[in-house]
Amino acid sequence: MEEAPRSESPSDPAVLDLEAVQSRYRIGRTKALELVAMVEFPTNVVPGMHRYPLRALEAWELGIALHGTVAEPTAPAPVIVTAPAPGRPGRRPSSSARDAR
């Protein structure tokens, strides 16, 4: 399922501050501070500033919503192996191997 691209607008910033987190969840400052202090909560920390990436926050919300349901991913993510770099081709089969087929 392909998701429709979202338009970035001034009302939809890429990162949120604490006040935006408060308004997103309709909670007070104390509860917001408790929420962002959780280890699982997505945070970008720059000295003196705490910012919360919106896309990471949406993914975190989805994970919380799916927790304990049939849709919760239980298997580890698949390992993706890329093709090897192009190099010298291997040896050609000998004539006796071709005749044996």
NUROSE-666765 format. One record per atom (N, C-alpha, C, CB): residue in three letters; chain; atom name; z, x, y. Coordinates in pm, whole numbers, always signed. Glycine has a CB too. Layout:
residuo ALA	cadena A	atomo CA	pz Z	px X	py Y;
...
end
This chain:
residuo MET	cadena A	atomo N	pz +0	px +84	py -117;
residuo MET	cadena A	atomo CA	pz +0	px +0	py +0;
residuo MET	cadena A	atomo C	pz +0	px +89	py +123;
residuo MET	cadena A	atomo CB	pz +121	px -96	py +0;
residuo GLU	cadena A	atomo N	pz -95	px +69	py +209;
residuo GLU	cadena A	atomo CA	pz -108	px +152	py +329;
residuo GLU	cadena A	atomo C	pz -46	px +80	py +447;
residuo GLU	cadena A	atomo CB	pz -256	px +186	py +358;
residuo GLU	cadena A	atomo N	pz +35	px +153	py +521;
residuo GLU	cadena A	atomo CA	pz +103	px +95	py +636;
residuo GLU	cadena A	atomo C	pz +14	px +105	py +758;
residuo GLU	cadena A	atomo CB	pz +239	px +164	py +661;
residuo ALA	cadena A	atomo N	pz +12	px +0	py +838;
residuo ALA	cadena A	atomo CA	pz -67	px +1	py +960;
residuo ALA	cadena A	atomo C	pz -6	px +101	py +1059;
residuo ALA	cadena A	atomo CB	pz -74	px -141	py +1023;
residuo PRO	cadena A	atomo N	pz -91	px +176	py +1129;
residuo PRO	cadena A	atomo CA	pz -36	px +272	py +1226;
residuo PRO	cadena A	atomo C	pz +38	px +201	py +1337;
residuo PRO	cadena A	atomo CB	pz -147	px +359	py +1285;
residuo ARG	cadena A	atomo N	pz +148	px +262	py +1378;
residuo ARG	cadena A	atomo CA	pz +228	px +204	py +1485;
residuo ARG	cadena A	atomo C	pz +192	px +270	py +1616;
residuo ARG	cadena A	atomo CB	pz +378	px +219	py +1456;
residuo SER	cadena A	atomo N	pz +193	px +191	py +1719;
residuo SER	cadena A	atomo CA	pz +164	px +248	py +1850;
residuo SER	cadena A	atomo C	pz +294	px +297	py +1912;
residuo SER	cadena A	atomo CB	pz +95	px +144	py +1942;
residuo GLU	cadena A	atomo N	pz +287	px +415	py +1969;
residuo GLU	cadena A	atomo CA	pz +403	px +470	py +2039;
residuo GLU	cadena A	atomo C	pz +403	px +416	py +2181;
residuo GLU	cadena A	atomo CB	pz +401	px +628	py +2038;
residuo SER	cadena A	atomo N	pz +511	px +352	py +2219;
residuo SER	cadena A	atomo CA	pz +521	px +299	py +2354;
residuo SER	cadena A	atomo C	pz +655	px +344	py +2412;
residuo SER	cadena A	atomo CB	pz +508	px +143	py +2356;
residuo PRO	cadena A	atomo N	pz +672	px +335	py +2542;
residuo PRO	cadena A	atomo CA	pz +799	px +374	py +2601;
residuo PRO	cadena A	atomo C	pz +919	px +299	py +2543;
residuo PRO	cadena A	atomo CB	pz +794	px +353	py +2750;
residuo SER	cadena A	atomo N	pz +897	px +175	py +2495;
residuo SER	cadena A	atomo CA	pz +1007	px +99	py +2436;
residuo SER	cadena A	atomo C	pz +1033	px +142	py +2292;
residuo SER	cadena A	atomo CB	pz +977	px -50	py +2441;
residuo ASP	cadena A	atomo N	pz +947	px +226	py +2233;
residuo ASP	cadena A	atomo CA	pz +961	px +273	py +2095;
residuo ASP	cadena A	atomo C	pz +961	px +426	py +2096;
residuo ASP	cadena A	atomo CB	pz +846	px +217	py +2004;
residuo PRO	cadena A	atomo N	pz +1073	px +489	py +2139;
residuo PRO	cadena A	atomo CA	pz +1075	px +634	py +2150;
residuo PRO	cadena A	atomo C	pz +1079	px +701	py +2012;
residuo PRO	cadena A	atomo CB	pz +1194	px +679	py +2232;
residuo ALA	cadena A	atomo N	pz +1042	px +827	py +2007;
residuo ALA	cadena A	atomo CA	pz +1041	px +903	py +1882;
residuo ALA	cadena A	atomo C	pz +1183	px +940	py +1840;
residuo ALA	cadena A	atomo CB	pz +956	px +1029	py +1896;
residuo VAL	cadena A	atomo N	pz +1272	px +958	py +1935;
residuo VAL	cadena A	atomo CA	pz +1412	px +989	py +1905;
residuo VAL	cadena A	atomo C	pz +1503	px +895	py +1983;
residuo VAL	cadena A	atomo CB	pz +1445	px +1138	py +1939;
residuo LEU	cadena A	atomo N	pz +1619	px +870	py +1926;
residuo LEU	cadena A	atomo CA	pz +1717	px +782	py +1990;
residuo LEU	cadena A	atomo C	pz +1839	px +862	py +2031;
residuo LEU	cadena A	atomo CB	pz +1756	px +666	py +1895;
residuo ASP	cadena A	atomo N	pz +1905	px +817	py +2134;
residuo ASP	cadena A	atomo CA	pz +2034	px +875	py +2170;
residuo ASP	cadena A	atomo C	pz +2142	px +778	py +2121;
residuo ASP	cadena A	atomo CB	pz +2046	px +901	py +2326;
residuo LEU	cadena A	atomo N	pz +2267	px +809	py +2146;
residuo LEU	cadena A	atomo CA	pz +2378	px +727	py +2095;
residuo LEU	cadena A	atomo C	pz +2372	px +585	py +2150;
residuo LEU	cadena A	atomo CB	pz +2512	px +791	py +2130;
residuo GLU	cadena A	atomo N	pz +2337	px +569	py +2276;
residuo GLU	cadena A	atomo CA	pz +2329	px +435	py +2334;
residuo GLU	cadena A	atomo C	pz +2220	px +352	py +2266;
residuo GLU	cadena A	atomo CB	pz +2302	px +444	py +2485;
residuo ALA	cadena A	atomo N	pz +2109	px +415	py +2232;
residuo ALA	cadena A	atomo CA	pz +2001	px +344	py +2163;
residuo ALA	cadena A	atomo C	pz +2043	px +305	py +2021;
residuo ALA	cadena A	atomo CB	pz +1874	px +430	py +2158;
residuo VAL	cadena A	atomo N	pz +2120	px +391	py +1955;
residuo VAL	cadena A	atomo CA	pz +2173	px +358	py +1822;
residuo VAL	cadena A	atomo C	pz +2268	px +238	py +1834;
residuo VAL	cadena A	atomo CB	pz +2246	px +480	py +1759;
residuo GLN	cadena A	atomo N	pz +2351	px +239	py +1937;
residuo GLN	cadena A	atomo CA	pz +2442	px +127	py +1961;
residuo GLN	cadena A	atomo C	pz +2365	px -4	py +1977;
residuo GLN	cadena A	atomo CB	pz +2528	px +153	py +2085;
residuo SER	cadena A	atomo N	pz +2261	px -3	py +2058;
residuo SER	cadena A	atomo CA	pz +2186	px -126	py +2081;
residuo SER	cadena A	atomo C	pz +2104	px -165	py +1958;
residuo SER	cadena A	atomo CB	pz +2094	px -110	py +2202;
residuo ARG	cadena A	atomo N	pz +2055	px -68	py +1881;
residuo ARG	cadena A	atomo CA	pz +1976	px -97	py +1761;
residuo ARG	cadena A	atomo C	pz +2060	px -174	py +1659;
residuo ARG	cadena A	atomo CB	pz +1923	px +33	py +1698;
residuo TYR	cadena A	atomo N	pz +2184	px -132	py +1641;
residuo TYR	cadena A	atomo CA	pz +2271	px -195	py +1541;
residuo TYR	cadena A	atomo C	pz +2369	px -295	py +1601;
residuo TYR	cadena A	atomo CB	pz +2348	px -89	py +1466;
residuo ARG	cadena A	atomo N	pz +2367	px -310	py +1733;
residuo ARG	cadena A	atomo CA	pz +2456	px -403	py +1805;
residuo ARG	cadena A	atomo C	pz +2602	px -373	py +1770;
residuo ARG	cadena A	atomo CB	pz +2423	px -550	py +1770;
residuo ILE	cadena A	atomo N	pz +2639	px -246	py +1789;
residuo ILE	cadena A	atomo CA	pz +2775	px -201	py +1761;
residuo ILE	cadena A	atomo C	pz +2830	px -130	py +1884;
residuo ILE	cadena A	atomo CB	pz +2780	px -108	py +1637;
residuo GLY	cadena A	atomo N	pz +2959	px -113	py +1888;
residuo GLY	cadena A	atomo CA	pz +3023	px -44	py +1999;
residuo GLY	cadena A	atomo C	pz +3017	px +107	py +1983;
residuo GLY	cadena A	atomo CB	pz +3166	px -89	py +2012;
residuo ARG	cadena A	atomo N	pz +3069	px +176	py +2082;
residuo ARG	cadena A	atomo CA	pz +3064	px +322	py +2086;
residuo ARG	cadena A	atomo C	pz +3143	px +385	py +1970;
residuo ARG	cadena A	atomo CB	pz +3118	px +373	py +2219;
residuo THR	cadena A	atomo N	pz +3263	px +335	py +1941;
residuo THR	cadena A	atomo CA	pz +3346	px +393	py +1836;
residuo THR	cadena A	atomo C	pz +3277	px +380	py +1700;
residuo THR	cadena A	atomo CB	pz +3484	px +324	py +1832;
residuo LYS	cadena A	atomo N	pz +3224	px +264	py +1668;
residuo LYS	cadena A	atomo CA	pz +3155	px +243	py +1541;
residuo LYS	cadena A	atomo C	pz +3027	px +327	py +1535;
residuo LYS	cadena A	atomo CB	pz +3123	px +94	py +1521;
residuo ALA	cadena A	atomo N	pz +2957	px +340	py +1647;
residuo ALA	cadena A	atomo CA	pz +2837	px +423	py +1650;
residuo ALA	cadena A	atomo C	pz +2871	px +569	py +1624;
residuo ALA	cadena A	atomo CB	pz +2765	px +409	py +1785;
residuo LEU	cadena A	atomo N	pz +2981	px +616	py +1681;
residuo LEU	cadena A	atomo CA	pz +3024	px +755	py +1656;
residuo LEU	cadena A	atomo C	pz +3061	px +776	py +1510;
residuo LEU	cadena A	atomo CB	pz +3143	px +791	py +1747;
residuo GLU	cadena A	atomo N	pz +3125	px +677	py +1448;
residuo GLU	cadena A	atomo CA	pz +3157	px +685	py +1306;
residuo GLU	cadena A	atomo C	pz +3029	px +688	py +1222;
residuo GLU	cadena A	atomo CB	pz +3245	px +566	py +1264;
residuo LEU	cadena A	atomo N	pz +2931	px +606	py +1260;
residuo LEU	cadena A	atomo CA	pz +2805	px +599	py +1186;
residuo LEU	cadena A	atomo C	pz +2729	px +731	py +1192;
residuo LEU	cadena A	atomo CB	pz +2719	px +487	py +1241;
residuo VAL	cadena A	atomo N	pz +2714	px +787	py +1311;
residuo VAL	cadena A	atomo CA	pz +2636	px +911	py +1325;
residuo VAL	cadena A	atomo C	pz +2711	px +1032	py +1270;
residuo VAL	cadena A	atomo CB	pz +2601	px +934	py +1470;
residuo ALA	cadena A	atomo N	pz +2842	px +1019	py +1246;
residuo ALA	cadena A	atomo CA	pz +2920	px +1129	py +1188;
residuo ALA	cadena A	atomo C	pz +2901	px +1136	py +1036;
residuo ALA	cadena A	atomo CB	pz +3068	px +1112	py +1221;
residuo MET	cadena A	atomo N	pz +2841	px +1033	py +976;
residuo MET	cadena A	atomo CA	pz +2816	px +1035	py +832;
residuo MET	cadena A	atomo C	pz +2718	px +1146	py +798;
residuo MET	cadena A	atomo CB	pz +2762	px +898	py +783;
residuo VAL	cadena A	atomo N	pz +2742	px +1213	py +688;
residuo VAL	cadena A	atomo CA	pz +2656	px +1325	py +646;
residuo VAL	cadena A	atomo C	pz +2514	px +1276	py +619;
residuo VAL	cadena A	atomo CB	pz +2713	px +1393	py +521;
residuo GLU	cadena A	atomo N	pz +2499	px +1156	py +565;
residuo GLU	cadena A	atomo CA	pz +2367	px +1104	py +528;
residuo GLU	cadena A	atomo C	pz +2284	px +1059	py +648;
residuo GLU	cadena A	atomo CB	pz +2382	px +989	py +434;
residuo PHE	cadena A	atomo N	pz +2347	px +1039	py +762;
residuo PHE	cadena A	atomo CA	pz +2277	px +986	py +879;
residuo PHE	cadena A	atomo C	pz +2183	px +1093	py +936;
residuo PHE	cadena A	atomo CB	pz +2378	px +940	py +987;
residuo PRO	cadena A	atomo N	pz +2054	px +1060	py +954;
residuo PRO	cadena A	atomo CA	pz +1957	px +1159	py +1004;
residuo PRO	cadena A	atomo C	pz +1985	px +1198	py +1149;
residuo PRO	cadena A	atomo CB	pz +1815	px +1104	py +992;
residuo THR	cadena A	atomo N	pz +2002	px +1329	py +1172;
residuo THR	cadena A	atomo CA	pz +2038	px +1378	py +1304;
residuo THR	cadena A	atomo C	pz +1962	px +1506	py +1336;
residuo THR	cadena A	atomo CB	pz +2189	px +1403	py +1313;
residuo ASN	cadena A	atomo N	pz +1920	px +1521	py +1459;
residuo ASN	cadena A	atomo CA	pz +1871	px +1648	py +1513;
residuo ASN	cadena A	atomo C	pz +1971	px +1691	py +1618;
residuo ASN	cadena A	atomo CB	pz +1724	px +1634	py +1572;
residuo VAL	cadena A	atomo N	pz +2027	px +1809	py +1600;
residuo VAL	cadena A	atomo CA	pz +2126	px +1857	py +1695;
residuo VAL	cadena A	atomo C	pz +2070	px +1977	py +1770;
residuo VAL	cadena A	atomo CB	pz +2259	px +1894	py +1623;
residuo VAL	cadena A	atomo N	pz +2063	px +1964	py +1900;
residuo VAL	cadena A	atomo CA	pz +2029	px +2072	py +1990;
residuo VAL	cadena A	atomo C	pz +2158	px +2099	py +2065;
residuo VAL	cadena A	atomo CB	pz +1906	px +2037	py +2087;
residuo PRO	cadena A	atomo N	pz +2193	px +2223	py +2091;
residuo PRO	cadena A	atomo CA	pz +2321	px +2248	py +2158;
residuo PRO	cadena A	atomo C	pz +2342	px +2155	py +2278;
residuo PRO	cadena A	atomo CB	pz +2330	px +2393	py +2203;
residuo GLY	cadena A	atomo N	pz +2447	px +2078	py +2270;
residuo GLY	cadena A	atomo CA	pz +2481	px +1987	py +2378;
residuo GLY	cadena A	atomo C	pz +2417	px +1850	py +2367;
residuo GLY	cadena A	atomo CB	pz +2442	px +2048	py +2506;
residuo MET	cadena A	atomo N	pz +2324	px +1829	py +2272;
residuo MET	cadena A	atomo CA	pz +2256	px +1700	py +2259;
residuo MET	cadena A	atomo C	pz +2248	px +1660	py +2112;
residuo MET	cadena A	atomo CB	pz +2114	px +1706	py +2321;
residuo HIS	cadena A	atomo N	pz +2274	px +1536	py +2085;
residuo HIS	cadena A	atomo CA	pz +2254	px +1478	py +1952;
residuo HIS	cadena A	atomo C	pz +2144	px +1375	py +1965;
residuo HIS	cadena A	atomo CB	pz +2386	px +1415	py +1895;
residuo ARG	cadena A	atomo N	pz +2040	px +1390	py +1884;
residuo ARG	cadena A	atomo CA	pz +1929	px +1296	py +1885;
residuo ARG	cadena A	atomo C	pz +1906	px +1249	py +1743;
residuo ARG	cadena A	atomo CB	pz +1800	px +1359	py +1945;
residuo TYR	cadena A	atomo N	pz +1855	px +1126	py +1730;
residuo TYR	cadena A	atomo CA	pz +1837	px +1063	py +1601;
residuo TYR	cadena A	atomo C	pz +1690	px +1022	py +1589;
residuo TYR	cadena A	atomo CB	pz +1932	px +941	py +1583;
residuo PRO	cadena A	atomo N	pz +1609	px +1093	py +1506;
residuo PRO	cadena A	atomo CA	pz +1466	px +1064	py +1494;
residuo PRO	cadena A	atomo C	pz +1443	px +923	py +1440;
residuo PRO	cadena A	atomo CB	pz +1398	px +1168	py +1403;
residuo LEU	cadena A	atomo N	pz +1361	px +848	py +1508;
residuo LEU	cadena A	atomo CA	pz +1339	px +708	py +1473;
residuo LEU	cadena A	atomo C	pz +1277	px +693	py +1334;
residuo LEU	cadena A	atomo CB	pz +1249	px +642	py +1576;
residuo ARG	cadena A	atomo N	pz +1175	px +772	py +1302;
residuo ARG	cadena A	atomo CA	pz +1109	px +759	py +1171;
residuo ARG	cadena A	atomo C	pz +1206	px +795	py +1057;
residuo ARG	cadena A	atomo CB	pz +984	px +850	py +1164;
residuo ALA	cadena A	atomo N	pz +1285	px +900	py +1076;
residuo ALA	cadena A	atomo CA	pz +1383	px +937	py +974;
residuo ALA	cadena A	atomo C	pz +1490	px +829	py +961;
residuo ALA	cadena A	atomo CB	pz +1449	px +1073	py +1007;
residuo LEU	cadena A	atomo N	pz +1525	px +769	py +1072;
residuo LEU	cadena A	atomo CA	pz +1624	px +662	py +1071;
residuo LEU	cadena A	atomo C	pz +1570	px +540	py +998;
residuo LEU	cadena A	atomo CB	pz +1664	px +624	py +1215;
residuo GLU	cadena A	atomo N	pz +1443	px +507	py +1019;
residuo GLU	cadena A	atomo CA	pz +1382	px +394	py +948;
residuo GLU	cadena A	atomo C	pz +1377	px +420	py +797;
residuo GLU	cadena A	atomo CB	pz +1241	px +367	py +1001;
residuo ALA	cadena A	atomo N	pz +1346	px +544	py +758;
residuo ALA	cadena A	atomo CA	pz +1345	px +580	py +616;
residuo ALA	cadena A	atomo C	pz +1486	px +570	py +557;
residuo ALA	cadena A	atomo CB	pz +1289	px +722	py +595;
residuo TRP	cadena A	atomo N	pz +1586	px +614	py +632;
residuo TRP	cadena A	atomo CA	pz +1725	px +605	py +588;
residuo TRP	cadena A	atomo C	pz +1766	px +459	py +570;
residuo TRP	cadena A	atomo CB	pz +1818	px +675	py +689;
residuo GLU	cadena A	atomo N	pz +1727	px +374	py +665;
residuo GLU	cadena A	atomo CA	pz +1757	px +231	py +657;
residuo GLU	cadena A	atomo C	pz +1695	px +170	py +531;
residuo GLU	cadena A	atomo CB	pz +1707	px +158	py +782;
residuo LEU	cadena A	atomo N	pz +1571	px +208	py +501;
residuo LEU	cadena A	atomo CA	pz +1504	px +157	py +382;
residuo LEU	cadena A	atomo C	pz +1577	px +201	py +256;
residuo LEU	cadena A	atomo CB	pz +1357	px +205	py +378;
residuo GLY	cadena A	atomo N	pz +1620	px +327	py +252;
residuo GLY	cadena A	atomo CA	pz +1696	px +376	py +137;
residuo GLY	cadena A	atomo C	pz +1827	px +300	py +119;
residuo GLY	cadena A	atomo CB	pz +1724	px +524	py +153;
residuo ILE	cadena A	atomo N	pz +1895	px +271	py +230;
residuo ILE	cadena A	atomo CA	pz +2019	px +194	py +223;
residuo ILE	cadena A	atomo C	pz +1991	px +52	py +175;
residuo ILE	cadena A	atomo CB	pz +2088	px +191	py +362;
residuo ALA	cadena A	atomo N	pz +1882	px -7	py +223;
residuo ALA	cadena A	atomo CA	pz +1848	px -143	py +185;
residuo ALA	cadena A	atomo C	pz +1811	px -153	py +36;
residuo ALA	cadena A	atomo CB	pz +1732	px -195	py +270;
residuo LEU	cadena A	atomo N	pz +1747	px -50	py -19;
residuo LEU	cadena A	atomo CA	pz +1704	px -52	py -159;
residuo LEU	cadena A	atomo C	pz +1811	px -6	py -256;
residuo LEU	cadena A	atomo CB	pz +1583	px +33	py -175;
residuo HIS	cadena A	atomo N	pz +1920	px +51	py -205;
residuo HIS	cadena A	atomo CA	pz +2025	px +105	py -291;
residuo HIS	cadena A	atomo C	pz +2082	px -5	py -381;
residuo HIS	cadena A	atomo CB	pz +2137	px +169	py -207;
residuo GLY	cadena A	atomo N	pz +2084	px +22	py -511;
residuo GLY	cadena A	atomo CA	pz +2139	px -73	py -606;
residuo GLY	cadena A	atomo C	pz +2044	px -183	py -649;
residuo GLY	cadena A	atomo CB	pz +2259	px -134	py -550;
residuo THR	cadena A	atomo N	pz +1919	px -179	py -604;
residuo THR	cadena A	atomo CA	pz +1823	px -281	py -643;
residuo THR	cadena A	atomo C	pz +1728	px -224	py -746;
residuo THR	cadena A	atomo CB	pz +1745	px -333	py -521;
residuo VAL	cadena A	atomo N	pz +1643	px -308	py -800;
residuo VAL	cadena A	atomo CA	pz +1543	px -265	py -897;
residuo VAL	cadena A	atomo C	pz +1444	px -169	py -832;
residuo VAL	cadena A	atomo CB	pz +1470	px -386	py -957;
residuo ALA	cadena A	atomo N	pz +1421	px -185	py -704;
residuo ALA	cadena A	atomo CA	pz +1323	px -102	py -634;
residuo ALA	cadena A	atomo C	pz +1376	px +36	py -596;
residuo ALA	cadena A	atomo CB	pz +1277	px -172	py -510;
residuo GLU	cadena A	atomo N	pz +1504	px +63	py -623;
residuo GLU	cadena A	atomo CA	pz +1560	px +194	py -588;
residuo GLU	cadena A	atomo C	pz +1494	px +302	py -673;
residuo GLU	cadena A	atomo CB	pz +1714	px +195	py -608;
residuo PRO	cadena A	atomo N	pz +1442	px +406	py -610;
residuo PRO	cadena A	atomo CA	pz +1381	px +513	py -688;
residuo PRO	cadena A	atomo C	pz +1489	px +591	py -763;
residuo PRO	cadena A	atomo CB	pz +1300	px +607	py -597;
residuo THR	cadena A	atomo N	pz +1476	px +596	py -896;
residuo THR	cadena A	atomo CA	pz +1575	px +667	py -976;
residuo THR	cadena A	atomo C	pz +1522	px +799	py -1028;
residuo THR	cadena A	atomo CB	pz +1619	px +580	py -1092;
residuo ALA	cadena A	atomo N	pz +1393	px +810	py -1041;
residuo ALA	cadena A	atomo CA	pz +1335	px +934	py -1091;
residuo ALA	cadena A	atomo C	pz +1317	px +1032	py -976;
residuo ALA	cadena A	atomo CB	pz +1199	px +907	py -1162;
residuo PRO	cadena A	atomo N	pz +1328	px +1161	py -1004;
residuo PRO	cadena A	atomo CA	pz +1304	px +1258	py -898;
residuo PRO	cadena A	atomo C	pz +1158	px +1253	py -852;
residuo PRO	cadena A	atomo CB	pz +1341	px +1401	py -945;
residuo ALA	cadena A	atomo N	pz +1138	px +1296	py -733;
residuo ALA	cadena A	atomo CA	pz +1002	px +1297	py -677;
residuo ALA	cadena A	atomo C	pz +913	px +1389	py -760;
residuo ALA	cadena A	atomo CB	pz +1003	px +1343	py -529;
residuo PRO	cadena A	atomo N	pz +786	px +1352	py -777;
residuo PRO	cadena A	atomo CA	pz +697	px +1437	py -857;
residuo PRO	cadena A	atomo C	pz +668	px +1569	py -787;
residuo PRO	cadena A	atomo CB	pz +565	px +1364	py -886;
residuo VAL	cadena A	atomo N	pz +646	px +1670	py -868;
residuo VAL	cadena A	atomo CA	pz +612	px +1801	py -816;
residuo VAL	cadena A	atomo C	pz +460	px +1806	py -799;
residuo VAL	cadena A	atomo CB	pz +663	px +1917	py -909;
residuo ILE	cadena A	atomo N	pz +416	px +1842	py -682;
residuo ILE	cadena A	atomo CA	pz +272	px +1848	py -654;
residuo ILE	cadena A	atomo C	pz +228	px +1993	py -662;
residuo ILE	cadena A	atomo CB	pz +239	px +1787	py -515;
residuo VAL	cadena A	atomo N	pz +133	px +2019	py -751;
residuo VAL	cadena A	atomo CA	pz +81	px +2154	py -770;
residuo VAL	cadena A	atomo C	pz -59	px +2158	py -711;
residuo VAL	cadena A	atomo CB	pz +80	px +2196	py -922;
residuo THR	cadena A	atomo N	pz -80	px +2251	py -623;
residuo THR	cadena A	atomo CA	pz -212	px +2263	py -561;
residuo THR	cadena A	atomo C	pz -304	px +2347	py -649;
residuo THR	cadena A	atomo CB	pz -201	px +2325	py -421;
residuo ALA	cadena A	atomo N	pz -431	px +2335	py -625;
residuo ALA	cadena A	atomo CA	pz -528	px +2412	py -702;
residuo ALA	cadena A	atomo C	pz -512	px +2561	py -671;
residuo ALA	cadena A	atomo CB	pz -673	px +2364	py -671;
residuo PRO	cadena A	atomo N	pz -539	px +2645	py -770;
residuo PRO	cadena A	atomo CA	pz -527	px +2788	py -744;
residuo PRO	cadena A	atomo C	pz -632	px +2835	py -644;
residuo PRO	cadena A	atomo CB	pz -540	px +2867	py -874;
residuo ALA	cadena A	atomo N	pz -603	px +2943	py -580;
residuo ALA	cadena A	atomo CA	pz -698	px +3000	py -484;
residuo ALA	cadena A	atomo C	pz -824	px +3045	py -558;
residuo ALA	cadena A	atomo CB	pz -634	px +3119	py -406;
residuo PRO	cadena A	atomo N	pz -939	px +3032	py -493;
residuo PRO	cadena A	atomo CA	pz -1061	px +3076	py -560;
residuo PRO	cadena A	atomo C	pz -1056	px +3226	py -587;
residuo PRO	cadena A	atomo CB	pz -1185	px +3041	py -475;
residuo GLY	cadena A	atomo N	pz -1104	px +3261	py -700;
residuo GLY	cadena A	atomo CA	pz -1103	px +3403	py -737;
residuo GLY	cadena A	atomo C	pz -1221	px +3435	py -825;
residuo GLY	cadena A	atomo CB	pz -972	px +3439	py -808;
residuo ARG	cadena A	atomo N	pz -1206	px +3542	py -897;
residuo ARG	cadena A	atomo CA	pz -1312	px +3582	py -989;
residuo ARG	cadena A	atomo C	pz -1317	px +3487	py -1107;
residuo ARG	cadena A	atomo CB	pz -1291	px +3725	py -1037;
residuo PRO	cadena A	atomo N	pz -1438	px +3448	py -1149;
residuo PRO	cadena A	atomo CA	pz -1446	px +3361	py -1266;
residuo PRO	cadena A	atomo C	pz -1403	px +3436	py -1392;
residuo PRO	cadena A	atomo CB	pz -1589	px +3307	py -1283;
residuo GLY	cadena A	atomo N	pz -1361	px +3362	py -1491;
residuo GLY	cadena A	atomo CA	pz -1318	px +3421	py -1617;
residuo GLY	cadena A	atomo C	pz -1434	px +3478	py -1695;
residuo GLY	cadena A	atomo CB	pz -1245	px +3318	py -1700;
residuo ARG	cadena A	atomo N	pz -1400	px +3537	py -1808;
residuo ARG	cadena A	atomo CA	pz -1506	px +3594	py -1892;
residuo ARG	cadena A	atomo C	pz -1589	px +3483	py -1954;
residuo ARG	cadena A	atomo CB	pz -1447	px +3684	py -2003;
residuo ARG	cadena A	atomo N	pz -1714	px +3515	py -1976;
residuo ARG	cadena A	atomo CA	pz -1802	px +3421	py -2045;
residuo ARG	cadena A	atomo C	pz -1773	px +3429	py -2195;
residuo ARG	cadena A	atomo CB	pz -1953	px +3451	py -2015;
residuo PRO	cadena A	atomo N	pz -1788	px +3317	py -2263;
residuo PRO	cadena A	atomo CA	pz -1764	px +3322	py -2407;
residuo PRO	cadena A	atomo C	pz -1868	px +3412	py -2476;
residuo PRO	cadena A	atomo CB	pz -1769	px +3179	py -2467;
residuo SER	cadena A	atomo N	pz -1822	px +3476	py -2580;
residuo SER	cadena A	atomo CA	pz -1915	px +3564	py -2653;
residuo SER	cadena A	atomo C	pz -2015	px +3479	py -2728;
residuo SER	cadena A	atomo CB	pz -1839	px +3659	py -2751;
residuo SER	cadena A	atomo N	pz -2122	px +3540	py -2772;
residuo SER	cadena A	atomo CA	pz -2228	px +3467	py -2842;
residuo SER	cadena A	atomo C	pz -2179	px +3410	py -2974;
residuo SER	cadena A	atomo CB	pz -2348	px +3560	py -2866;
residuo SER	cadena A	atomo N	pz -2085	px +3478	py -3040;
residuo SER	cadena A	atomo CA	pz -2032	px +3427	py -3168;
residuo SER	cadena A	atomo C	pz -1951	px +3300	py -3145;
residuo SER	cadena A	atomo CB	pz -1946	px +3534	py -3238;
residuo ALA	cadena A	atomo N	pz -1882	px +3288	py -3034;
residuo ALA	cadena A	atomo CA	pz -1805	px +3167	py -3004;
residuo ALA	cadena A	atomo C	pz -1898	px +3050	py -2976;
residuo ALA	cadena A	atomo CB	pz -1711	px +3191	py -2885;
residuo ARG	cadena A	atomo N	pz -2011	px +3076	py -2912;
residuo ARG	cadena A	atomo CA	pz -2107	px +2970	py -2885;
residuo ARG	cadena A	atomo C	pz -2170	px +2921	py -3013;
residuo ARG	cadena A	atomo CB	pz -2214	px +3017	py -2789;
residuo ASP	cadena A	atomo N	pz -2198	px +3012	py -3107;
residuo ASP	cadena A	atomo CA	pz -2260	px +2975	py -3234;
residuo ASP	cadena A	atomo C	pz -2165	px +2897	py -3323;
residuo ASP	cadena A	atomo CB	pz -2309	px +3098	py -3306;
residuo ALA	cadena A	atomo N	pz -2036	px +2914	py -3305;
residuo ALA	cadena A	atomo CA	pz -1939	px +2849	py -3390;
residuo ALA	cadena A	atomo C	pz -1925	px +2700	py -3357;
residuo ALA	cadena A	atomo CB	pz -1805	px +2918	py -3377;
residuo ARG	cadena A	atomo N	pz -1970	px +2659	py -3242;
residuo ARG	cadena A	atomo CA	pz -1958	px +2518	py -3202;
residuo ARG	cadena A	atomo C	pz -2052	px +2436	py -3278;
residuo ARG	cadena A	atomo CB	pz -1981	px +2499	py -3056;
end
